[in-house]
Amino acid sequence: MLMHPYLDIPYSPRLAHFLGGFDIYDREESLGEELAVYDPEHFADRKILIDRYVAKRFSSLSYRHKFLLLGVLAEALDGDGDVFFDVLQHDPFSHSVLPEGWDEMKNPKAFFEDMYVLLSER
């Protein structure tokens, strides 16, 4: 059984794990303002966001963790696009907050498709 890379529990990747680098909870004035200048609807900005806030964290994982995590993303991309709207929705009971407006993306699947392509190239 593959264990979580930082905790002593079994590794069970979820689609939301790709968004960890964008979590601005208690960092609204620093990371939140930094992310606010980018528009996740535009490819050039998405590429910067993915390179800076996802790929760095992704590169620190073992190839087994990467394989499983990309498998979760590939499976989600093969399904209907509703899962992407769901993962971006704000949960008032969660200790995780995405930048303002991200839950209103018109095409969140495109964001995750670009993420899959860019991470697969690495």
N, CA, C and O atoms as a Tinker XYZ file with bonds, in Angstrom:
   488  protein
     1  N      0.839000   -1.174000    0.000000    73     2
     2  CA     0.000000    0.000000    0.000000    64     1     3
     3  C      0.892000    1.248000    0.000000    63     2     4     5
     4  O      1.845000    1.351000    0.772000    81     3
     5  N      0.565000    2.164000   -0.860000    73     3     6
     6  CA     1.322000    3.411000   -0.961000    64     5     7
     7  C      0.875000    4.360000    0.149000    63     6     8     9
     8  O     -0.317000    4.594000    0.344000    81     7
     9  N      1.846000    4.894000    0.861000    73     7    10
    10  CA     1.542000    5.801000    1.972000    64     9    11
    11  C      1.621000    7.254000    1.508000    63    10    12    13
    12  O      2.322000    7.581000    0.551000    81    11
    13  N      0.900000    8.098000    2.197000    73    11    14
    14  CA     0.909000    9.527000    1.916000    64    13    15
    15  C      2.353000   10.031000    2.045000    63    14    16    17
    16  O      3.078000    9.595000    2.939000    81    15
    17  N      2.777000   10.948000    1.158000    73    15    18
    18  CA     4.180000   11.370000    1.192000    64    17    19
    19  C      4.570000   12.166000    2.441000    63    18    20    21
    20  O      5.754000   12.243000    2.768000    81    19
    21  N      3.599000   12.760000    3.147000    73    19    22
    22  CA     3.936000   13.592000    4.298000    64    21    23
    23  C      3.290000   13.134000    5.606000    63    22    24    25
    24  O      3.635000   13.635000    6.676000    81    23
    25  N      2.365000   12.196000    5.525000    73    23    26
    26  CA     1.647000   11.713000    6.712000    64    25    27
    27  C      1.749000   10.197000    6.784000    63    26    28    29
    28  O      2.064000    9.542000    5.790000    81    27
    29  N      1.493000    9.661000    7.919000    73    27    30
    30  CA     1.552000    8.217000    8.103000    64    29    31
    31  C      0.164000    7.605000    7.906000    63    30    32    33
    32  O     -0.373000    6.949000    8.799000    81    31
    33  N     -0.406000    7.833000    6.717000    73    31    34
    34  CA    -1.709000    7.291000    6.360000    64    33    35
    35  C     -1.638000    6.817000    4.914000    63    34    36    37
    36  O     -0.769000    7.261000    4.164000    81    35
    37  N     -2.544000    5.917000    4.508000    73    35    38
    38  CA    -2.552000    5.479000    3.101000    64    37    39
    39  C     -2.837000    6.660000    2.167000    63    38    40    41
    40  O     -3.598000    7.568000    2.502000    81    39
    41  N     -2.218000    6.624000    1.010000    73    39    42
    42  CA    -2.368000    7.706000    0.030000    64    41    43
    43  C     -3.633000    7.485000   -0.781000    63    42    44    45
    44  O     -3.798000    6.457000   -1.438000    81    43
    45  N     -4.516000    8.460000   -0.725000    73    43    46
    46  CA    -5.773000    8.404000   -1.452000    64    45    47
    47  C     -5.982000    9.748000   -2.145000    63    46    48    49
    48  O     -6.670000   10.619000   -1.613000    81    47
    49  N     -5.389000    9.924000   -3.339000    73    47    50
    50  CA    -5.451000   11.223000   -4.003000    64    49    51
    51  C     -6.863000   11.586000   -4.466000    63    50    52    53
    52  O     -7.663000   10.725000   -4.834000    81    51
    53  N     -7.136000   12.881000   -4.434000    73    51    54
    54  CA    -8.414000   13.422000   -4.901000    64    53    55
    55  C     -8.124000   14.577000   -5.850000    63    54    56    57
    56  O     -7.021000   15.124000   -5.863000    81    55
    57  N     -9.102000   14.932000   -6.622000    73    55    58
    58  CA    -8.966000   16.021000   -7.578000    64    57    59
    59  C     -8.637000   17.336000   -6.875000    63    58    60    61
    60  O     -7.900000   18.160000   -7.417000    81    59
    61  N     -9.166000   17.534000   -5.698000    73    59    62
    62  CA    -8.923000   18.773000   -4.938000    64    61    63
    63  C     -7.454000   18.944000   -4.570000    63    62    64    65
    64  O     -7.024000   20.064000   -4.292000    81    63
    65  N     -6.678000   17.875000   -4.561000    73    63    66
    66  CA    -5.253000   17.982000   -4.223000    64    65    67
    67  C     -4.489000   18.850000   -5.213000    63    66    68    69
    68  O     -3.458000   19.426000   -4.865000    81    67
    69  N     -4.986000   18.949000   -6.446000    73    67    70
    70  CA    -4.341000   19.802000   -7.433000    64    69    71
    71  C     -4.505000   21.282000   -7.108000    63    70    72    73
    72  O     -3.766000   22.115000   -7.633000    81    71
    73  N     -5.461000   21.618000   -6.251000    73    71    74
    74  CA    -5.755000   23.010000   -5.939000    64    73    75
    75  C     -5.086000   23.490000   -4.657000    63    74    76    77
    76  O     -5.272000   24.643000   -4.268000    81    75
    77  N     -4.328000   22.655000   -4.005000    73    75    78
    78  CA    -3.696000   23.013000   -2.736000    64    77    79
    79  C     -2.801000   24.238000   -2.813000    63    78    80    81
    80  O     -2.737000   25.010000   -1.856000    81    79
    81  N     -2.122000   24.431000   -3.906000    73    79    82
    82  CA    -1.240000   25.584000   -4.061000    64    81    83
    83  C     -1.979000   26.898000   -4.202000    63    82    84    85
    84  O     -1.377000   27.967000   -4.099000    81    83
    85  N     -3.287000   26.827000   -4.437000    73    83    86
    86  CA    -4.106000   28.026000   -4.598000    64    85    87
    87  C     -4.915000   28.355000   -3.353000    63    86    88    89
    88  O     -5.718000   29.288000   -3.362000    81    87
    89  N     -4.712000   27.604000   -2.294000    73    87    90
    90  CA    -5.463000   27.813000   -1.056000    64    89    91
    91  C     -4.997000   29.100000   -0.380000    63    90    92    93
    92  O     -3.847000   29.210000    0.045000    81    91
    93  N     -5.903000   30.069000   -0.288000    73    91    94
    94  CA    -5.540000   31.367000    0.284000    64    93    95
    95  C     -6.066000   31.538000    1.706000    63    94    96    97
    96  O     -6.035000   32.644000    2.246000    81    95
    97  N     -6.547000   30.461000    2.316000    73    95    98
    98  CA    -7.052000   30.554000    3.677000    64    97    99
    99  C     -5.992000   31.171000    4.591000    63    98   100   101
   100  O     -4.877000   30.662000    4.705000    81    99
   101  N     -6.356000   32.258000    5.225000    73    99   102
   102  CA    -5.491000   33.000000    6.145000    64   101   103
   103  C     -4.266000   33.607000    5.442000    63   102   104   105
   104  O     -3.301000   33.998000    6.098000    81   103
   105  N     -4.314000   33.681000    4.112000    73   103   106
   106  CA    -3.237000   34.303000    3.340000    64   105   107
   107  C     -3.822000   35.213000    2.251000    63   106   108   109
   108  O     -3.235000   35.385000    1.183000    81   107
   109  N     -4.980000   35.782000    2.545000    73   107   110
   110  CA    -5.673000   36.610000    1.560000    64   109   111
   111  C     -4.847000   37.822000    1.142000    63   110   112   113
   112  O     -4.872000   38.217000   -0.024000    81   111
   113  N     -4.116000   38.414000    2.087000    73   111   114
   114  CA    -3.338000   39.620000    1.802000    64   113   115
   115  C     -2.027000   39.326000    1.082000    63   114   116   117
   116  O     -1.436000   40.229000    0.489000    81   115
   117  N     -1.573000   38.111000    1.124000    73   115   118
   118  CA    -0.315000   37.780000    0.435000    64   117   119
   119  C     -0.606000   36.946000   -0.812000    63   118   120   121
   120  O     -0.606000   37.482000   -1.921000    81   119
   121  N     -0.847000   35.685000   -0.655000    73   119   122
   122  CA    -1.096000   34.802000   -1.785000    64   121   123
   123  C     -2.366000   35.198000   -2.537000    63   122   124   125
   124  O     -2.408000   35.131000   -3.766000    81   123
   125  N     -3.383000   35.604000   -1.813000    73   123   126
   126  CA    -4.633000   36.005000   -2.455000    64   125   127
   127  C     -4.446000   37.158000   -3.419000    63   126   128   129
   128  O     -4.981000   37.141000   -4.528000    81   127
   129  N     -3.690000   38.156000   -3.001000    73   127   130
   130  CA    -3.426000   39.307000   -3.878000    64   129   131
   131  C     -2.510000   38.916000   -5.031000    63   130   132   133
   132  O     -2.646000   39.435000   -6.139000    81   131
   133  N     -1.595000   38.019000   -4.776000    73   131   134
   134  CA    -0.684000   37.539000   -5.824000    64   133   135
   135  C     -1.456000   36.793000   -6.919000    63   134   136   137
   136  O     -1.181000   36.967000   -8.106000    81   135
   137  N     -2.418000   35.965000   -6.513000    73   135   138
   138  CA    -3.202000   35.190000   -7.468000    64   137   139
   139  C     -4.264000   36.034000   -8.175000    63   138   140   141
   140  O     -4.705000   35.685000   -9.270000    81   139
   141  N     -4.670000   37.131000   -7.559000    73   139   142
   142  CA    -5.732000   37.968000   -8.116000    64   141   143
   143  C     -5.351000   38.610000   -9.450000    63   142   144   145
   144  O     -6.234000   38.999000  -10.214000    81   143
   145  N     -4.071000   38.727000   -9.739000    73   143   146
   146  CA    -3.653000   39.354000  -10.997000    64   145   147
   147  C     -3.782000   38.399000  -12.189000    63   146   148   149
   148  O     -3.660000   38.827000  -13.336000    81   147
   149  N     -4.027000   37.117000  -11.928000    73   147   150
   150  CA    -4.137000   36.129000  -12.996000    64   149   151
   151  C     -5.600000   35.776000  -13.251000    63   150   152   153
   152  O     -6.423000   35.770000  -12.336000    81   151
   153  N     -5.900000   35.485000  -14.504000    73   151   154
   154  CA    -7.240000   35.065000  -14.893000    64   153   155
   155  C     -7.175000   33.593000  -15.300000    63   154   156   157
   156  O     -6.613000   33.270000  -16.347000    81   155
   157  N     -7.738000   32.705000  -14.493000    73   155   158
   158  CA    -7.658000   31.278000  -14.813000    64   157   159
   159  C     -8.450000   30.884000  -16.060000    63   158   160   161
   160  O     -8.403000   29.730000  -16.484000    81   159
   161  N     -9.174000   31.832000  -16.645000    73   159   162
   162  CA    -9.926000   31.560000  -17.874000    64   161   163
   163  C     -9.042000   31.679000  -19.123000    63   162   164   165
   164  O     -9.412000   31.184000  -20.187000    81   163
   165  N     -7.876000   32.333000  -19.003000    73   163   166
   166  CA    -6.991000   32.545000  -20.145000    64   165   167
   167  C     -5.785000   31.609000  -20.064000    63   166   168   169
   168  O     -5.183000   31.434000  -19.005000    81   167
   169  N     -5.449000   31.010000  -21.214000    73   167   170
   170  CA    -4.392000   29.995000  -21.249000    64   169   171
   171  C     -3.055000   30.505000  -20.725000    63   170   172   173
   172  O     -2.398000   29.809000  -19.951000    81   171
   173  N     -2.636000   31.706000  -21.130000    73   171   174
   174  CA    -1.321000   32.213000  -20.709000    64   173   175
   175  C     -1.255000   32.332000  -19.186000    63   174   176   177
   176  O     -0.242000   31.981000  -18.581000    81   175
   177  N     -2.316000   32.820000  -18.572000    73   175   178
   178  CA    -2.355000   32.933000  -17.114000    64   177   179
   179  C     -2.436000   31.558000  -16.458000    63   178   180   181
   180  O     -1.799000   31.314000  -15.434000    81   179
   181  N     -3.227000   30.659000  -17.055000    73   179   182
   182  CA    -3.320000   29.296000  -16.502000    64   181   183
   183  C     -1.960000   28.630000  -16.494000    63   182   184   185
   184  O     -1.600000   27.958000  -15.527000    81   183
   185  N     -1.205000   28.811000  -17.561000    73   183   186
   186  CA     0.129000   28.202000  -17.650000    64   185   187
   187  C      1.026000   28.698000  -16.523000    63   186   188   189
   188  O      1.738000   27.911000  -15.900000    81   187
   189  N      0.992000   29.991000  -16.262000    73   187   190
   190  CA     1.788000   30.564000  -15.166000    64   189   191
   191  C      1.318000   30.000000  -13.829000    63   190   192   193
   192  O      2.132000   29.591000  -13.002000    81   191
   193  N      0.008000   29.979000  -13.621000    73   191   194
   194  CA    -0.548000   29.461000  -12.365000    64   193   195
   195  C     -0.146000   28.010000  -12.138000    63   194   196   197
   196  O      0.254000   27.634000  -11.036000    81   195
   197  N     -0.253000   27.206000  -13.175000    73   195   198
   198  CA     0.074000   25.780000  -13.042000    64   197   199
   199  C      1.565000   25.592000  -12.797000    63   198   200   201
   200  O      1.959000   24.790000  -11.951000    81   199
   201  N      2.390000   26.319000  -13.525000    73   199   202
   202  CA     3.842000   26.210000  -13.334000    64   201   203
   203  C      4.268000   26.617000  -11.933000    63   202   204   205
   204  O      5.077000   25.933000  -11.307000    81   203
   205  N      3.737000   27.712000  -11.442000    73   203   206
   206  CA     4.181000   28.248000  -10.155000    64   205   207
   207  C      3.555000   27.576000   -8.943000    63   206   208   209
   208  O      4.215000   27.417000   -7.917000    81   207
   209  N      2.298000   27.183000   -9.045000    73   207   210
   210  CA     1.579000   26.755000   -7.851000    64   209   211
   211  C      1.172000   25.292000   -7.828000    63   210   212   213
   212  O      0.720000   24.794000   -6.798000    81   211
   213  N      1.325000   24.597000   -8.946000    73   211   214
   214  CA     0.994000   23.172000   -8.969000    64   213   215
   215  C      2.239000   22.341000   -9.276000    63   214   216   217
   216  O      2.536000   21.378000   -8.569000    81   215
   217  N      2.953000   22.705000  -10.313000    73   215   218
   218  CA     4.091000   21.896000  -10.770000    64   217   219
   219  C      5.191000   21.790000   -9.722000    63   218   220   221
   220  O      5.822000   20.740000   -9.600000    81   219
   221  N      5.430000   22.845000   -8.974000    73   219   222
   222  CA     6.470000   22.785000   -7.930000    64   221   223
   223  C      6.135000   21.726000   -6.895000    63   222   224   225
   224  O      6.988000   20.927000   -6.510000    81   223
   225  N      4.886000   21.726000   -6.448000    73   223   226
   226  CA     4.464000   20.739000   -5.454000    64   225   227
   227  C      4.452000   19.338000   -6.065000    63   226   228   229
   228  O      4.827000   18.362000   -5.415000    81   227
   229  N      4.020000   19.255000   -7.310000    73   227   230
   230  CA     3.926000   17.987000   -8.014000    64   229   231
   231  C      5.311000   17.358000   -8.193000    63   230   232   233
   232  O      5.472000   16.145000   -8.058000    81   231
   233  N      6.294000   18.185000   -8.493000    73   231   234
   234  CA     7.642000   17.662000   -8.744000    64   233   235
   235  C      8.283000   17.072000   -7.494000    63   234   236   237
   236  O      9.230000   16.292000   -7.602000    81   235
   237  N      7.792000   17.424000   -6.317000    73   235   238
   238  CA     8.376000   16.892000   -5.089000    64   237   239
   239  C      7.851000   15.497000   -4.745000    63   238   240   241
   240  O      8.337000   14.868000   -3.805000    81   239
   241  N      6.867000   15.013000   -5.498000    73   239   242
   242  CA     6.292000   13.695000   -5.232000    64   241   243
   243  C      7.095000   12.596000   -5.923000    63   242   244   245
   244  O      7.811000   12.856000   -6.891000    81   243
   245  N      6.972000   11.384000   -5.427000    73   243   246
   246  CA     7.600000   10.243000   -6.091000    64   245   247
   247  C      6.820000    9.926000   -7.369000    63   246   248   249
   248  O      5.691000   10.384000   -7.547000    81   247
   249  N      7.428000    9.148000   -8.245000    73   247   250
   250  CA     6.738000    8.831000   -9.498000    64   249   251
   251  C      5.456000    8.041000   -9.239000    63   250   252   253
   252  O      4.507000    8.152000  -10.015000    81   251
   253  N      5.405000    7.259000   -8.183000    73   251   254
   254  CA     4.185000    6.496000   -7.861000    64   253   255
   255  C      3.056000    7.424000   -7.433000    63   254   256   257
   256  O      1.907000    7.250000   -7.838000    81   255
   257  N      3.394000    8.405000   -6.614000    73   255   258
   258  CA     2.385000    9.381000   -6.195000    64   257   259
   259  C      1.902000   10.195000   -7.393000    63   258   260   261
   260  O      0.707000   10.454000   -7.535000    81   259
   261  N      2.836000   10.595000   -8.250000    73   259   262
   262  CA     2.473000   11.350000   -9.452000    64   261   263
   263  C      1.554000   10.528000  -10.345000    63   262   264   265
   264  O      0.563000   11.038000  -10.867000    81   263
   265  N      1.892000    9.248000  -10.518000    73   263   266
   266  CA     1.102000    8.366000  -11.372000    64   265   267
   267  C     -0.332000    8.269000  -10.869000    63   266   268   269
   268  O     -1.273000    8.391000  -11.654000    81   267
   269  N     -0.506000    8.051000   -9.577000    73   267   270
   270  CA    -1.849000    7.944000   -9.013000    64   269   271
   271  C     -2.612000    9.265000   -9.104000    63   270   272   273
   272  O     -3.799000    9.282000   -9.432000    81   271
   273  N     -1.936000   10.349000   -8.817000    73   271   274
   274  CA    -2.577000   11.659000   -8.847000    64   273   275
   275  C     -3.000000   12.028000  -10.269000    63   274   276   277
   276  O     -4.106000   12.526000  -10.476000    81   275
   277  N     -2.130000   11.788000  -11.245000    73   275   278
   278  CA    -2.503000   12.047000  -12.640000    64   277   279
   279  C     -3.619000   11.113000  -13.104000    63   278   280   281
   280  O     -4.427000   11.483000  -13.956000    81   279
   281  N     -3.662000    9.919000  -12.553000    73   279   282
   282  CA    -4.750000    8.989000  -12.875000    64   281   283
   283  C     -6.098000    9.516000  -12.421000    63   282   284   285
   284  O     -7.100000    9.354000  -13.117000    81   283
   285  N     -6.126000   10.147000  -11.254000    73   283   286
   286  CA    -7.357000   10.756000  -10.756000    64   285   287
   287  C     -7.796000   11.872000  -11.696000    63   286   288   289
   288  O     -8.979000   12.001000  -12.011000    81   287
   289  N     -6.844000   12.667000  -12.136000    73   287   290
   290  CA    -7.151000   13.768000  -13.049000    64   289   291
   291  C     -7.620000   13.235000  -14.404000    63   290   292   293
   292  O     -8.588000   13.750000  -14.963000    81   291
   293  N     -6.958000   12.224000  -14.931000    73   291   294
   294  CA    -7.345000   11.636000  -16.218000    64   293   295
   295  C     -8.756000   11.058000  -16.147000    63   294   296   297
   296  O     -9.541000   11.223000  -17.080000    81   295
   297  N     -9.075000   10.393000  -15.063000    73   295   298
   298  CA   -10.406000    9.821000  -14.889000    64   297   299
   299  C    -11.468000   10.914000  -14.843000    63   298   300   301
   300  O    -12.544000   10.766000  -15.423000    81   299
   301  N    -11.164000   12.003000  -14.156000    73   299   302
   302  CA   -12.106000   13.122000  -14.083000    64   301   303
   303  C    -12.293000   13.771000  -15.457000    63   302   304   305
   304  O    -13.402000   14.167000  -15.816000    81   303
   305  N    -11.218000   13.876000  -16.212000    73   303   306
   306  CA   -11.307000   14.470000  -17.549000    64   305   307
   307  C    -12.105000   13.596000  -18.507000    63   306   308   309
   308  O    -12.730000   14.114000  -19.432000    81   307
   309  N    -12.096000   12.284000  -18.304000    73   307   310
   310  CA   -12.872000   11.380000  -19.147000    64   309   311
   311  C    -14.361000   11.429000  -18.831000    63   310   312   313
   312  O    -15.188000   11.062000  -19.666000    81   311
   313  N    -14.705000   11.878000  -17.631000    73   311   314
   314  CA   -16.105000   11.935000  -17.224000    64   313   315
   315  C    -16.752000   13.246000  -17.627000    63   314   316   317
   316  O    -16.209000   14.009000  -18.426000    81   315
   317  N    -17.922000   13.491000  -17.059000    73   315   318
   318  CA   -18.601000   14.753000  -17.362000    64   317   319
   319  C    -17.898000   15.904000  -16.647000    63   318   320   321
   320  O    -17.152000   15.679000  -15.693000    81   319
   321  N    -18.125000   17.104000  -17.090000    73   319   322
   322  CA   -17.416000   18.266000  -16.560000    64   321   323
   323  C    -17.937000   18.777000  -15.235000    63   322   324   325
   324  O    -17.369000   19.714000  -14.673000    81   323
   325  N    -19.016000   18.180000  -14.715000    73   323   326
   326  CA   -19.602000   18.670000  -13.466000    64   325   327
   327  C    -18.666000   18.536000  -12.277000    63   326   328   329
   328  O    -18.728000   19.339000  -11.346000    81   327
   329  N    -17.810000   17.541000  -12.298000    73   327   330
   330  CA   -16.902000   17.319000  -11.177000    64   329   331
   331  C    -15.963000   18.515000  -10.990000    63   330   332   333
   332  O    -15.534000   18.793000   -9.870000    81   331
   333  N    -15.643000   19.215000  -12.068000    73   331   334
   334  CA   -14.747000   20.364000  -11.983000    64   333   335
   335  C    -15.451000   21.567000  -11.361000    63   334   336   337
   336  O    -14.848000   22.329000  -10.605000    81   335
   337  N    -16.732000   21.727000  -11.686000    73   335   338
   338  CA   -17.509000   22.783000  -11.037000    64   337   339
   339  C    -17.618000   22.493000   -9.544000    63   338   340   341
   340  O    -17.514000   23.396000   -8.714000    81   339
   341  N    -17.830000   21.214000   -9.215000    73   339   342
   342  CA   -17.987000   20.818000   -7.810000    64   341   343
   343  C    -16.724000   21.069000   -6.990000    63   342   344   345
   344  O    -16.805000   21.565000   -5.866000    81   343
   345  N    -15.568000   20.732000   -7.538000    73   343   346
   346  CA   -14.315000   20.860000   -6.789000    64   345   347
   347  C    -13.948000   22.332000   -6.563000    63   346   348   349
   348  O    -13.216000   22.654000   -5.627000    81   347
   349  N    -14.456000   23.218000   -7.417000    73   347   350
   350  CA   -14.158000   24.645000   -7.275000    64   349   351
   351  C    -15.149000   25.385000   -6.387000    63   350   352   353
   352  O    -14.904000   26.532000   -6.014000    81   351
   353  N    -16.266000   24.747000   -6.042000    73   351   354
   354  CA   -17.264000   25.398000   -5.210000    64   353   355
   355  C    -16.751000   25.612000   -3.791000    63   354   356   357
   356  O    -16.089000   24.751000   -3.213000    81   355
   357  N    -17.069000   26.767000   -3.255000    73   355   358
   358  CA   -16.640000   27.095000   -1.897000    64   357   359
   359  C    -17.454000   26.295000   -0.887000    63   358   360   361
   360  O    -18.683000   26.253000   -0.954000    81   359
   361  N    -16.764000   25.673000    0.034000    73   359   362
   362  CA   -17.398000   24.933000    1.122000    64   361   363
   363  C    -17.214000   25.758000    2.387000    63   362   364   365
   364  O    -16.092000   25.892000    2.876000    81   363
   365  N    -18.297000   26.315000    2.928000    73   363   366
   366  CA   -18.160000   27.181000    4.111000    64   365   367
   367  C    -17.646000   26.446000    5.350000    63   366   368   369
   368  O    -17.223000   27.087000    6.311000    81   367
   369  N    -17.676000   25.120000    5.342000    73   367   370
   370  CA   -17.203000   24.348000    6.496000    64   369   371
   371  C    -15.764000   23.885000    6.331000    63   370   372   373
   372  O    -15.221000   23.225000    7.218000    81   371
   373  N    -15.142000   24.221000    5.214000    73   371   374
   374  CA   -13.780000   23.794000    4.933000    64   373   375
   375  C    -12.771000   24.840000    5.411000    63   374   376   377
   376  O    -13.091000   26.025000    5.505000    81   375
   377  N    -11.570000   24.398000    5.706000    73   375   378
   378  CA   -10.472000   25.296000    6.067000    64   377   379
   379  C     -9.646000   25.633000    4.836000    63   378   380   381
   380  O     -8.476000   26.000000    4.942000    81   379
   381  N    -10.255000   25.508000    3.687000    73   379   382
   382  CA    -9.585000   25.779000    2.427000    64   381   383
   383  C    -10.418000   26.790000    1.644000    63   382   384   385
   384  O    -11.637000   26.654000    1.538000    81   383
   385  N     -9.752000   27.803000    1.097000    73   383   386
   386  CA   -10.445000   28.842000    0.340000    64   385   387
   387  C     -9.674000   29.112000   -0.947000    63   386   388   389
   388  O     -8.465000   29.342000   -0.921000    81   387
   389  N    -10.377000   29.083000   -2.059000    73   387   390
   390  CA    -9.774000   29.421000   -3.340000    64   389   391
   391  C     -9.945000   30.914000   -3.599000    63   390   392   393
   392  O    -10.790000   31.555000   -2.975000    81   391
   393  N     -9.159000   31.470000   -4.506000    73   391   394
   394  CA    -9.279000   32.900000   -4.809000    64   393   395
   395  C    -10.691000   33.271000   -5.256000    63   394   396   397
   396  O    -11.430000   32.447000   -5.793000    81   395
   397  N    -11.033000   34.499000   -5.025000    73   395   398
   398  CA   -12.357000   35.003000   -5.357000    64   397   399
   399  C    -12.635000   34.858000   -6.851000    63   398   400   401
   400  O    -11.793000   35.192000   -7.684000    81   399
   401  N    -13.807000   34.365000   -7.174000    73   399   402
   402  CA   -14.231000   34.211000   -8.556000    64   401   403
   403  C    -13.893000   32.877000   -9.188000    63   402   404   405
   404  O    -14.410000   32.562000  -10.260000    81   403
   405  N    -13.051000   32.092000   -8.564000    73   403   406
   406  CA   -12.674000   30.808000   -9.156000    64   405   407
   407  C    -13.857000   29.849000   -9.209000    63   406   408   409
   408  O    -13.905000   28.977000  -10.078000    81   407
   409  N    -14.796000   29.994000   -8.311000    73   407   410
   410  CA   -15.971000   29.125000   -8.330000    64   409   411
   411  C    -16.959000   29.531000   -9.426000    63   410   412   413
   412  O    -17.992000   28.884000   -9.605000    81   411
   413  N    -16.643000   30.594000  -10.153000    73   411   414
   414  CA   -17.510000   31.065000  -11.232000    64   413   415
   415  C    -16.858000   30.884000  -12.602000    63   414   416   417
   416  O    -17.312000   31.489000  -13.574000    81   415
   417  N    -15.819000   30.078000  -12.707000    73   415   418
   418  CA   -15.172000   29.820000  -13.991000    64   417   419
   419  C    -16.195000   29.287000  -14.983000    63   418   420   421
   420  O    -17.021000   28.440000  -14.644000    81   419
   421  N    -16.135000   29.785000  -16.200000    73   419   422
   422  CA   -17.065000   29.332000  -17.237000    64   421   423
   423  C    -16.714000   27.931000  -17.731000    63   422   424   425
   424  O    -17.599000   27.136000  -18.046000    81   423
   425  N    -15.418000   27.637000  -17.795000    73   423   426
   426  CA   -14.975000   26.335000  -18.299000    64   425   427
   427  C    -13.849000   25.793000  -17.423000    63   426   428   429
   428  O    -12.685000   25.820000  -17.824000    81   427
   429  N    -14.186000   25.303000  -16.231000    73   427   430
   430  CA   -13.115000   24.796000  -15.359000    64   429   431
   431  C    -12.433000   23.548000  -15.912000    63   430   432   433
   432  O    -11.299000   23.247000  -15.541000    81   431
   433  N    -13.112000   22.825000  -16.793000    73   431   434
   434  CA   -12.495000   21.627000  -17.364000    64   433   435
   435  C    -11.256000   22.011000  -18.165000    63   434   436   437
   436  O    -10.271000   21.273000  -18.155000    81   435
   437  N    -11.283000   23.148000  -18.860000    73   435   438
   438  CA   -10.128000   23.611000  -19.636000    64   437   439
   439  C     -8.934000   23.856000  -18.727000    63   438   440   441
   440  O     -7.797000   23.560000  -19.094000    81   439
   441  N     -9.191000   24.395000  -17.547000    73   439   442
   442  CA    -8.131000   24.635000  -16.567000    64   441   443
   443  C     -7.453000   23.311000  -16.200000    63   442   444   445
   444  O     -6.225000   23.225000  -16.170000    81   443
   445  N     -8.255000   22.287000  -15.924000    73   443   446
   446  CA    -7.706000   20.996000  -15.533000    64   445   447
   447  C     -7.111000   20.239000  -16.719000    63   446   448   449
   448  O     -6.169000   19.466000  -16.542000    81   447
   449  N     -7.643000   20.445000  -17.923000    73   447   450
   450  CA    -7.035000   19.838000  -19.111000    64   449   451
   451  C     -5.629000   20.387000  -19.330000    63   450   452   453
   452  O     -4.695000   19.637000  -19.614000    81   451
   453  N     -5.492000   21.699000  -19.195000    73   451   454
   454  CA    -4.163000   22.298000  -19.332000    64   453   455
   455  C     -3.232000   21.805000  -18.235000    63   454   456   457
   456  O     -2.043000   21.589000  -18.471000    81   455
   457  N     -3.769000   21.631000  -17.051000    73   455   458
   458  CA    -2.968000   21.119000  -15.944000    64   457   459
   459  C     -2.465000   19.714000  -16.270000    63   458   460   461
   460  O     -1.299000   19.398000  -16.031000    81   459
   461  N     -3.337000   18.880000  -16.810000    73   459   462
   462  CA    -2.948000   17.512000  -17.164000    64   461   463
   463  C     -1.841000   17.516000  -18.216000    63   462   464   465
   464  O     -0.853000   16.792000  -18.089000    81   463
   465  N     -2.011000   18.327000  -19.245000    73   463   466
   466  CA    -1.011000   18.392000  -20.322000    64   465   467
   467  C      0.327000   18.882000  -19.787000    63   466   468   469
   468  O      1.364000   18.271000  -20.045000    81   467
   469  N      0.307000   19.977000  -19.045000    73   467   470
   470  CA     1.560000   20.557000  -18.553000    64   469   471
   471  C      2.269000   19.643000  -17.550000    63   470   472   473
   472  O      3.494000   19.528000  -17.574000    81   471
   473  N      1.510000   18.999000  -16.678000    73   471   474
   474  CA     2.125000   18.091000  -15.701000    64   473   475
   475  C      2.617000   16.812000  -16.364000    63   474   476   477
   476  O      3.636000   16.258000  -15.953000    81   475
   477  N      1.917000   16.342000  -17.373000    73   475   478
   478  CA     2.339000   15.130000  -18.089000    64   477   479
   479  C      3.658000   15.369000  -18.818000    63   478   480   481
   480  O      4.480000   14.461000  -18.934000    81   479
   481  N      3.856000   16.584000  -19.307000    73   479   482
   482  CA     5.110000   16.911000  -19.997000    64   481   483
   483  C      6.297000   16.880000  -19.051000    63   482   484   485
   484  O      7.424000   16.617000  -19.471000    81   483
   485  N      6.051000   17.142000  -17.797000    73   483   486
   486  CA     7.150000   17.137000  -16.818000    64   485   487
   487  C      7.437000   15.711000  -16.473000    63   486   488
   488  O      8.325000   15.438000  -15.666000    81   487
